[in-house]
Amino acid sequence: MTASLKAIDGNVDLAVLMNDLASSARAAARVLALASEEQKNRALDAMERAIRQNAEAILAANAEDVAEFRSSGGTAAFIDRLTLTPARIAAMADGIATVRAIPDPVGVVTESWQRPNGMTIERVRVPLGVVAVIFESRPNVTADAGVLCLKSGNAVILRGGSDSFRSSRAIHACLTQGLREAGLPEAAITLVPTRDRAAVGLLLSGLGGKVDVIVPRGGKSLVARVEAEARVPVFAHLEGVNHVYVDRAANPEMAKAIVLNAKMRRTGVCGAAETLLVDRAGATTHLGPLVGMLIDAGCEVRGDEAVRRADARVKPAVEDDWNAEYLDAIIAAKVVDGVDGAIAHVQEHGSHHTDAIVTEDDKAAKKFLKEVDSAIVLHNASTQFADGGEFGFGAEIGIATGRFHARGPVGVEQLTSFKYRIHGSGQTRP
């Protein structure tokens, strides 16, 4: 750890620091709630330019983070989540441009009606206030969360993981530059300047009502802690125990392409497939090629008896495998009795994140899409499309797996609430 990091972590009263940060964010939120779309877009334009112009500095900071994490014995999948590349930085900047192009949701009237007494009632979108985002590993969340909150008129307090501390600071400096250029308060996007884990507990307390909502982005233990301790509303982002079900009527080549991409494109992302389900009626033709393809690609397959018969290299699955989010080149595989068997398995073992069916049978596809109760359900497409950027949101603040307020990729619109505006002409209630 560098001397500067030691100074930040060692010479501060954390409670005082966090309360000051939250007070400044609260004040900034009031400014942002009234900021014009043009002013917010100027900030986003400057942020995009700063990210592109400072790509080398961001990469250098990230290289230090990766080296430190690698020396501590970090897994390959988590190193991939932590690592930035020129292409990933370019994608981060492109995401900011996409967010800038999204219409400002603040002040939009979503519904209007007139009452018999002549009053007109409008439902209008408003910001949430101060959003706290607690995340691990992925430094790009710094930019994604920052720009989405800005566009939706919210201030944000970012508490990144200790493993991405330097990377997040380098990205945050670019965001701060954009705020300054647009004349917006720098506290609108605040990065907690310490690795001290006690900062998480202070955020979960709500800091005396200064934090309005918390978004956890990380592993199961982080999300469990947030849900157990948070004193303010939480956008739940549970683990991605995601399934690909290959139906008897699947196109074999399409099934292979989708399964390979869903599992192996990036094994450490929350949209990666963790369980392969194959229709018993199509197992003779589909199962062996799919399992062999995965193993040949370097993926460990843990399967039930039918899967093990299809390829001697398959390892026996245990009960815990059906509930596992591996975030690695490992997949559980099982033979099920048709679409009903697949749905039953997903409902029992899934995390309501992202699940896919591969089939040319429209009836089976419609049944799967209707009955699987997940935030994202796909037909003939990879689960790796579980991403706000792929939805056209530019970025995402997380994949919400709960059922209240927001579900699926949390973008600009999902970071607003609403209020009612009533226009009268002197009405009084009898």
C-alpha positions in Angstrom: 0.0 0.0 0.0 1.4 3.4 -0.9 2.1 6.1 1.7 -0.8 8.3 0.4 -3.3 5.4 0.9 -2.0 5.0 4.4 -2.5 8.6 5.2 -6.1 8.6 3.9 -6.9 5.4 5.9 -5.1 6.3 9.1 -5.5 9.9 10.0 -9.3 10.5 9.9 -12.3 10.3 12.2 -14.4 8.1 10.0 -17.8 9.0 11.5 -17.1 12.7 11.1 -15.8 12.1 7.6 -18.8 10.1 6.5 -21.3 12.5 8.0 -19.6 15.4 6.3 -19.6 13.6 3.0 -23.3 12.8 3.3 -24.2 16.4 4.3 -22.4 17.7 1.2 -24.1 15.0 -1.0 -27.5 16.1 0.4 -26.8 19.7 -0.5 -25.6 18.7 -3.9 -28.8 16.6 -4.4 -30.9 19.7 -4.0 -28.9 21.4 -6.7 -29.1 18.5 -9.1 -32.8 18.1 -8.6 -33.2 21.5 -10.2 -30.4 21.4 -12.7 -31.3 21.7 -16.3 -30.9 18.9 -18.8 -28.4 21.1 -20.7 -26.2 21.6 -17.6 -26.2 17.9 -16.8 -25.4 17.0 -20.4 -22.5 19.4 -20.4 -21.1 17.7 -17.3 -21.5 14.3 -19.0 -19.8 15.5 -22.2 -16.8 16.8 -20.2 -16.7 13.5 -18.2 -16.6 11.4 -21.4 -13.7 13.6 -22.8 -11.8 13.3 -19.5 -12.1 9.5 -19.4 -10.8 9.3 -23.0 -8.0 11.8 -22.4 -6.9 10.2 -19.1 -7.1 6.6 -20.3 -3.3 6.0 -19.7 -3.5 7.3 -16.1 -6.5 5.1 -15.4 -4.7 2.1 -16.8 -1.7 2.8 -14.7 -3.7 3.0 -11.6 -5.6 -0.2 -12.5 -2.3 -2.0 -13.1 -1.3 -1.3 -9.5 -4.6 -2.6 -8.2 -4.3 -5.8 -10.3 -0.8 -6.4 -9.2 -1.7 -6.0 -5.5 -4.7 -8.3 -5.9 -2.8 -10.9 -7.9 -0.1 -11.0 -5.2 -2.8 -11.7 -2.6 -3.8 -14.9 -4.5 -6.9 -13.5 -6.3 -8.7 -15.9 -8.7 -8.5 -15.5 -12.4 -12.2 -14.7 -12.6 -12.0 -11.9 -10.1 -8.9 -10.5 -11.7 -10.8 -10.3 -14.9 -13.6 -8.3 -13.1 -11.0 -5.9 -11.7 -8.9 -5.5 -14.9 -9.4 -2.5 -17.2 -8.2 -2.5 -20.8 -8.2 0.2 -23.5 -11.3 -1.4 -24.9 -13.1 -1.4 -21.6 -12.2 2.2 -20.9 -13.5 3.1 -24.4 -16.7 1.3 -23.6 -17.0 3.2 -20.4 -16.7 6.5 -22.3 -19.2 5.3 -24.9 -21.6 4.4 -22.1 -21.4 8.0 -20.8 -22.2 9.3 -24.3 -25.2 7.0 -24.4 -26.5 8.2 -21.0 -26.1 11.8 -22.2 -28.3 11.0 -25.2 -31.1 9.6 -23.0 -34.0 12.1 -22.5 -33.9 13.6 -19.0 -36.4 11.7 -16.9 -36.8 14.5 -14.2 -40.0 16.5 -14.5 -41.6 14.1 -17.1 -45.3 13.8 -16.5 -46.0 10.1 -16.8 -49.8 10.3 -16.3 -52.4 13.1 -16.1 -56.1 13.0 -15.4 -59.0 15.3 -14.4 -61.3 14.7 -11.5 -65.1 15.5 -11.6 -64.5 18.6 -9.5 -62.2 20.1 -12.1 -58.9 19.4 -10.5 -56.1 18.1 -12.7 -53.7 15.5 -11.2 -50.3 14.8 -12.7 -47.8 12.1 -11.8 -44.3 13.5 -12.4 -40.9 11.9 -12.1 -38.5 13.2 -9.4 -35.0 12.1 -8.2 -34.6 9.8 -5.3 -32.2 12.1 -3.5 -28.9 10.6 -2.3 -28.0 7.1 -3.5 -25.2 5.1 -1.8 -23.6 2.5 -4.1 -21.4 -0.1 -2.3 -19.5 -2.2 -4.8 -16.6 -4.7 -5.2 -13.9 -5.4 -7.8 -15.3 -3.6 -10.8 -13.9 -0.1 -11.1 -16.2 0.8 -14.1 -19.1 0.9 -11.6 -17.6 4.2 -10.5 -18.4 5.8 -13.9 -21.6 3.8 -14.5 -23.2 4.7 -11.1 -21.9 8.3 -11.2 -23.2 9.3 -14.6 -26.6 7.5 -14.2 -27.2 9.2 -10.9 -26.2 12.6 -12.3 -28.5 12.2 -15.3 -31.4 11.3 -13.0 -30.8 14.2 -10.7 -29.4 12.2 -7.8 -26.3 12.7 -5.8 -24.3 9.5 -5.2 -21.9 8.3 -2.6 -19.6 5.6 -4.0 -17.9 3.1 -1.7 -15.8 0.9 -4.0 -13.9 -2.2 -3.1 -10.4 -2.0 -1.5 -9.1 -4.0 -4.5 -10.1 -1.3 -7.0 -9.3 1.7 -4.8 -6.7 3.3 -7.1 -8.7 2.6 -10.3 -11.8 4.1 -8.8 -10.0 7.2 -7.7 -8.6 7.8 -11.2 -12.0 7.4 -12.8 -13.6 9.6 -10.1 -11.1 12.4 -10.9 -12.5 12.5 -14.4 -16.1 12.7 -13.2 -15.2 15.5 -10.8 -13.6 17.4 -13.7 -16.8 17.1 -15.6 -18.8 18.5 -12.7 -16.5 21.4 -12.3 -16.7 22.3 -16.0 -20.5 22.3 -15.9 -20.7 24.4 -12.7 -22.2 21.6 -10.7 -21.2 20.7 -7.1 -18.3 18.2 -6.9 -20.1 16.5 -4.0 -22.7 15.3 -6.6 -20.5 12.3 -7.1 -18.6 11.5 -4.0 -16.0 8.6 -3.7 -15.4 7.5 -0.1 -11.7 8.2 0.3 -10.8 5.3 2.5 -10.5 1.5 2.5 -11.8 1.2 6.0 -14.6 -1.3 6.0 -16.4 0.5 8.8 -17.5 3.1 6.2 -19.9 0.5 4.8 -21.6 0.2 8.2 -22.0 3.9 8.4 -23.6 4.1 5.0 -26.0 1.3 5.9 -27.1 3.3 8.9 -28.4 6.0 6.6 -26.2 8.6 8.2 -29.0 10.3 10.0 -31.4 10.3 7.1 -29.0 11.7 4.6 -28.9 8.6 2.5 -32.2 7.7 0.6 -31.4 4.4 -1.0 -28.5 1.8 -1.1 -27.4 -0.3 -4.0 -25.0 -3.2 -3.3 -22.9 -4.5 -6.2 -20.9 -7.4 -5.2 -20.8 -11.0 -3.9 -23.4 -12.8 -1.9 -21.8 -11.9 1.5 -21.9 -8.2 0.7 -25.5 -8.3 -0.5 -26.5 -10.3 2.6 -24.9 -7.9 4.9 -26.5 -4.9 3.2 -30.0 -6.5 3.3 -29.5 -7.5 7.0 -28.1 -4.2 8.3 -29.5 -1.4 6.0 -31.8 1.1 7.7 -32.8 2.6 4.3 -34.4 1.0 1.2 -32.2 -1.3 -0.8 -32.2 -2.1 -4.5 -31.5 -5.9 -4.1 -28.9 -7.2 -6.4 -28.7 -10.9 -5.6 -26.2 -13.4 -7.1 -26.7 -14.5 -10.7 -27.6 -18.2 -10.5 -28.5 -18.1 -14.2 -29.7 -21.0 -16.3 -29.7 -21.9 -20.0 -32.4 -24.5 -20.9 -31.8 -26.3 -24.2 -35.2 -27.6 -25.4 -35.8 -30.7 -27.5 -36.7 -28.3 -30.4 -33.5 -26.2 -30.1 -31.3 -25.6 -33.2 -28.1 -27.6 -32.3 -25.7 -25.0 -33.6 -27.5 -22.1 -32.1 -27.6 -23.9 -28.8 -23.9 -24.5 -28.8 -23.1 -20.9 -29.7 -25.5 -19.5 -27.0 -24.3 -21.9 -24.2 -20.6 -21.3 -24.9 -21.1 -17.5 -24.9 -23.4 -17.5 -21.9 -20.8 -19.4 -19.8 -17.4 -18.6 -21.2 -17.5 -15.1 -22.7 -16.7 -13.6 -19.3 -17.1 -16.1 -16.5 -16.9 -13.5 -13.7 -19.9 -11.3 -14.6 -23.3 -11.6 -13.0 -24.9 -12.5 -16.3 -22.8 -15.6 -16.8 -24.7 -18.9 -17.0 -24.1 -21.2 -14.0 -26.4 -24.1 -14.8 -27.1 -25.9 -18.1 -30.5 -27.7 -18.4 -31.1 -30.1 -21.3 -34.5 -31.5 -22.3 -34.5 -35.3 -21.7 -36.3 -35.7 -25.1 -33.4 -34.0 -26.9 -30.5 -35.3 -24.8 -29.5 -37.9 -27.3 -28.7 -35.3 -29.9 -28.0 -32.1 -27.8 -26.3 -33.2 -24.5 -23.0 -34.8 -25.6 -22.0 -32.0 -28.1 -22.9 -29.3 -25.5 -20.9 -30.9 -22.7 -18.0 -31.8 -24.9 -17.8 -28.3 -26.3 -17.7 -26.8 -22.8 -15.0 -29.1 -21.5 -12.9 -28.6 -24.6 -13.2 -24.8 -24.0 -11.7 -25.2 -20.6 -14.9 -25.3 -18.5 -15.4 -27.8 -15.7 -18.8 -29.5 -16.0 -20.5 -31.0 -12.9 -23.4 -33.1 -13.8 -26.1 -35.5 -12.8 -26.0 -39.2 -13.8 -27.4 -38.6 -17.3 -24.8 -35.9 -18.0 -22.0 -38.0 -16.7 -23.0 -40.8 -19.0 -22.7 -38.4 -21.9 -19.1 -37.6 -21.2 -16.7 -39.4 -18.9 -14.9 -36.2 -18.1 -17.9 -34.8 -16.3 -17.5 -34.5 -12.5 -20.4 -35.6 -10.2 -22.7 -32.7 -9.1 -23.7 -32.4 -5.5 -26.8 -30.6 -4.2 -24.9 -27.3 -3.6 -24.0 -27.1 -7.3 -27.6 -26.4 -8.3 -27.5 -23.2 -6.2 -24.0 -22.1 -7.0 -22.8 -18.9 -8.6 -19.3 -20.0 -9.6 -18.2 -16.8 -11.4 -15.5 -19.1 -12.9 -15.1 -21.7 -15.7 -17.4 -24.2 -13.9 -21.0 -25.1 -14.8 -23.6 -27.4 -13.4 -25.5 -29.5 -15.9 -28.7 -31.5 -15.5 -31.2 -33.3 -17.7 -34.8 -32.3 -17.1 -38.3 -33.4 -18.3 -39.2 -30.8 -20.8 -40.0 -27.1 -20.3 -42.0 -27.9 -17.2 -39.0 -29.6 -15.6 -36.8 -26.7 -16.5 -39.2 -24.1 -15.1 -39.5 -26.1 -11.9 -35.7 -26.3 -11.5 -35.2 -22.6 -12.1 -37.9 -21.7 -9.6 -36.4 -23.9 -7.0 -32.7 -23.1 -7.5 -32.5 -19.8 -9.4 -31.9 -16.3 -8.0 -34.5 -14.5 -10.2 -31.7 -12.8 -12.1 -31.4 -14.0 -15.7 -32.6 -17.2 -17.4 -32.7 -18.3 -21.1 -34.5 -20.9 -23.2 -33.1 -22.1 -26.6 -35.8 -23.5 -28.8 -37.6 -23.2 -32.1 -40.9 -24.2 -30.5 -42.8 -20.9 -30.0 -45.2 -22.6 -27.5 -42.4 -23.8 -25.3 -40.7 -20.4 -25.5 -43.9 -18.5 -24.6 -44.4 -20.8 -21.6 -40.9 -20.3 -20.3 -41.0 -16.5 -20.8 -44.3 -16.3 -19.0 -43.7 -18.7 -16.1 -40.0 -18.1 -15.2 -40.1 -15.4 -12.5 -36.8 -13.7 -13.1 -35.9 -10.1 -13.8 -34.6 -11.0 -17.2 -35.8 -13.9 -19.3 -34.5 -14.6 -22.8 -35.4 -16.7 -25.8 -32.6 -17.8 -28.2 -30.1 -15.3 -26.8 -27.2 -15.4 -24.3 -27.6 -14.6 -20.7 -24.6 -12.3 -21.0 -27.0 -9.7 -22.5 -28.0 -9.0 -18.8 -26.4 -5.6 -18.9 -27.8 -2.1 -18.9 -25.6 -1.1 -21.8 -27.0 -3.9 -23.9 -30.5 -2.7 -23.0 -29.7 0.7 -24.4 -29.4 2.3 -21.0 -25.8 3.3 -21.6 -24.8 1.8 -18.3 -26.4 0.3 -15.2 -26.2 0.8 -11.5 -26.9 -2.9 -11.0 -29.4 -5.7 -11.8 -32.2 -5.5 -9.3 -33.6 -8.9 -8.5 -36.3 -7.8 -6.1 -39.8 -6.8 -7.0 -40.2 -3.3 -5.5 -39.6 -0.1 -7.5 -37.0 -1.4 -9.9 -36.3 -4.7 -11.5 -33.6 -5.8 -13.9 -31.0 -3.3 -15.1 -31.3 -0.2 -13.0 -30.8 2.8 -15.4 -31.8 6.4 -15.4 -35.5 5.9 -15.3 -35.3 3.4 -12.4 -33.4 6.0 -10.3 -36.4 8.2 -10.1 -39.5 8.2 -8.0 -42.6 10.4 -8.6 -44.7 13.0 -6.9 -48.3 14.3 -7.7 -48.9 17.8 -8.9 -52.5 19.0 -8.6 -53.9 22.0 -10.4 -57.1 23.5 -9.0 -59.2 26.5 -9.4 -60.3 27.2 -5.8 -61.7 23.7 -5.0 -62.4 22.9 -1.3 -63.4 19.5 0.0 -67.0 19.3 1.5 
